[in-house]
Amino acid sequence: MKASLILLVSLLIAAAAVYFGSFLVPDSYEVSRSIVVKAKPEHVFPLLNNPTQWEKWNAWNKDYDPTMIRLYGGPMAGKGASQQWHGDKVGMVQMHFTESTPPSQLYYKQQTKGELFETIGIFSLEPVEGGTKVVWHQKARSTDEPYDRYRGFFKKLRTEQETEQSLLALQALFEPAMAARTTR
């Protein structure tokens, strides 16, 4: 009886800690990563500005999710261009470019089915010695619900990893020797 009471009290304390601990987790997140690509902004920007080119460098691709299907709409590039993708791992996502200033900035909004808030993304390209500095900044919100706050925390970690992987793949497109080393 005493052991059951201790177990029950322990479970209640743990549940309260998880619930109240969720209020320490932010209800939004931002991820910002950058990389230098050995090419001029004019050569890098078209791979970002045209949604059909994202398959070449984005972490969400057929290797990650073989069931993935992409659909495109609007103009082929720039403001108004859009893509949707569906897959077992990636879910159902819609993205559209909201602003495009070649070859320096691209803004987009991305909505994942089942989530209330959209992700806002910004690509900034800046010429630097030896190439172009590409900065990818993303921000998103979640609801105030404890479960969603924890889910947002783990989504941020996954987004950080996918952003780094995507930028490295973008860089590798302009550095064939580097691509050969990473595949070994």
PEPEBEL-V736792 format. One line per field, one symbol per residue. ss: DSSP state (a for helix, b for strand, c for the rest). phi: phi as a letter, one per 40 degrees, with the letter a starting at -180 (. if undefined). psi: psi as a letter, one per 20 degrees, with the letter a starting at -180 (. if undefined). Layout:
ss=???
phi=???
psi=???
This chain:
ss=caaaaaaaaaaaaaaaaaaaaaaacccbbbbbbbbbbcccaaaaaaaaacaaaaaaccccccccccccbbbbbccccccccbbbbbbcccbbbbbbbbbbbcccbbbbbbbbccccccbbbbbbbbbbccbbbbbbbbbbbccccaaaaaaaaaaaaaaaaaaaaaaaaaaaaccaaaaaaacc
phi=.ccccccccccccccccccccccccccaabbbbaabbcacdcccddcccbdcccdcbcccacccbdccbbbbagccagdgcaabbbacccgbbbbacbaabcbbaababbbbdgbcbccbbbbbbbcbcgibcbbbbbaabbcccdcccccccccccccdcccccccccccccbbdcccccccc
psi=gghhgggggghgggghggghhhiipqjrqpppqrqppmrqhhhgghhgiohiihhhiqhnahhgnijppqqqrarhqapiqrqqqprhhibopppqphppnqkhqpqrqppppiphqrppqpppppprpjcpoppopqqqrrripgghggghghhggghgghgggghhhgghhimhhghhhhi.
